[in-house]
Amino acid sequence: MIHLRVVAPERCAHQALDLLEASPAVVNIVHLHGAARKPDGDVILCDVAREDASVILGDLRELGLHHDGSIAIEMIDTALSDAASRA
C-alpha cells in the first residue's frame, strides 16, 4: 500500500475526493476540510494499492492540483485491514 497526503485547493478538492472514492484500489479516505495552510486547501489522506498507484496519481495530476496544492507519497510497510487487503 501507498499512503497519499493531498493538499487540494478548494477549486478541485471535491473532484479529487470523488475520484478517490470511485476507485476500488483506494481505502481509508480522510477528508479534512480547510485544514491546510500554505498552501490553503483541504487535506485528503488515503491509502492506495501499489498496483494502481500510478493510475490514481495520474488522475490527480490531471486535476492540476499539484500546481497550487501538493501530493505527498509514503510507502506503507504493513497495513492490517480487510479493506486494504481487498484493494
Buried (B, 14 or more C-beta within 10 A) or exposed (E): BBBBBBBBBEEBBEBBBEBBEEBEBBBBBEBEEEEBEEEEBBBBBBBBBEEBBEEBBEBBEEBEBBEBBBBEEEEEEEBEEEEBEEB
